[in-house]
C-alpha cells in the first residue's frame, strides 16, 4: 500500500523495473504487466507467455530500512503488514536508492503465524508479515534471478 507522499516515486520505480525486467532476453518468456487502473491492492501480473499462467505482484519502494541492497532487519517484519491479500502471489520491494529488489512469495509468509508489534509509525499494535526466505537481487543481476517458485 502506497503512502500519498510516495505515489509518484512508487510509479516511476515500478515502471523502470518493469522495463528492465521485460528487456531481459532469456528462454523464460516472462512478461510483467502493470495495471492501468489503480486498485489499491496489487500492481500487476507476471505472465508466462508460453503457458498463459499468471501471478499477481505487489510493488513497493522502501524509503526506510532497505538501502543499497541491504535490509536493516533479520526478519521481514518491516517488509509488509499482514493484510489479507490472497490474490497476491509475489511481493516485490525496491530499496530506497533503486539498486536492488527484495522478493518474497506470499505463500511462504503463510507458514508462520503473525507477530504483534507496535511500530513507531503506527498508533496501534499490528499483525506483521514474517518470512524467513526472502531473496534480494541487484538490478544488474535481474537476468539471473527472474522468477522461480517452479515458475508459478
N, C-alpha and C positions, 0 to 999 in steps of 0.2 A: 504494500500500500504506500502510495507516494504522499509526501508532505507537499502542500501547495508551493512552498518555497523551493522545492527541489524538482518541480514538474518539468521545466524546460531542460534542465540538465539531465534528468532521467530520460526524456525522449531523445535527446541528442546522443547520449551514450548508447542507448538501445539501438538506434539507427546505425551508428558507427559499428557496433559489434555485429549486428545482423549482416551488414555489408561485408565485413571481414569474413564472417562465417560462411556466407554464401559464395564468396570468391575462392574458397579452398577447392583445389582440384584434386579429387580422390574418387575412389570407386563406391563410396557410400551413397552418393546421390541424395544427401540430406539437404533440405532447404528450410530455412527459418522464414516464417511469415509473421509480420506484425499486424495485429488487428487495426482496422481503420477507425473503429468506433471504440471509445474508452468504456470499459465495463466495470472498472474499479475492482476487478478480481484477478485477472491474468492479462498477459500482454500479447500472447500469440501462440503459434504452434510450430513445431518442427515436424516436417513431413518427409517420410521416406518415399521418394518418387518411384522406387521400384515396386513397392508393395502397397502404397497408399496409406500405410499406418501413420498415425499422428500422435504426438504427445504435446500436451499443453504446457507452456512455461510461464513463469513469472519472473520479471526482471526488476532489479533494484540497484541503484547506485548508492554506495555507502559513503557518507561524509565523515563518519567516525568509525573506529575500531578496525578498519581494513585499509591499509596503506601500502603501496608498492609491493603487493602480493603477500603481505604479512598480516595475518588475522590476529587480533590482540588477545584472543581467548583460546583455551584448550578445547572447550566445547562450544557448540554453536548456539548458546542461549541468546546471544545478541544477533543471531543470523535472521531469525524470522519469528514473529509472535505466533503462538499456536492458534491460528484461526482455522475454522472449518472450511477448507477449500479442497474438497475431494476431487475436483476436476483438474487440479494442477498436478502434473507428473514430475516436473523438474523446476527447481528454484535456482535462479542464476543471480549472483550478487557481484557487482563490479566494484573494485576498490576505488578509493576517492580520487586517485590520480589516473584512473583509466588505463592501468597497465596489466591488470590481472582480473580473472573472473573465478569466483568460487561457485561450484555446482553441488547440489545435494538433491537426491531423489526423495520425493515426499514419502514414498513407501518405507524408506529407511527411518524416517522420523517416527513412523507409527509403531516401531518396535520398542520404543522407550516411552515411559509414562511422562506426561508433562510435569515440569517442576514449577513450583510457585516462587516468584522472586519479585521484589519491589525494585523497580528501576528508577533512576533519578529523573527520567523523562516522563514518568507516569505518576499518577496520584493514587494508584491502587496496585494491588498485587495482581500480576497477570500470569496466565499459563504461557509458557515459552516452548518453542520447538527445540528439541535436542537431537543431535545427530553426531555420531562419533566417526562417520565415514565421509567427510567432505572431500572434495577434490578442488585444488587450486591450480589454475593454469594461467601462464602469462599469455598475453595476446599474441606474441610472436610464436608460441608453440601450439596454437589452436589446431593446426593440422594433425598433430599427434594425439589430441585429446578430444575429438569432436563429440562423441556421444558413446555410451555403451549400454549398460543395463540390458544386455542382449539386443541392442538396437531396437528397443521397445519390445 
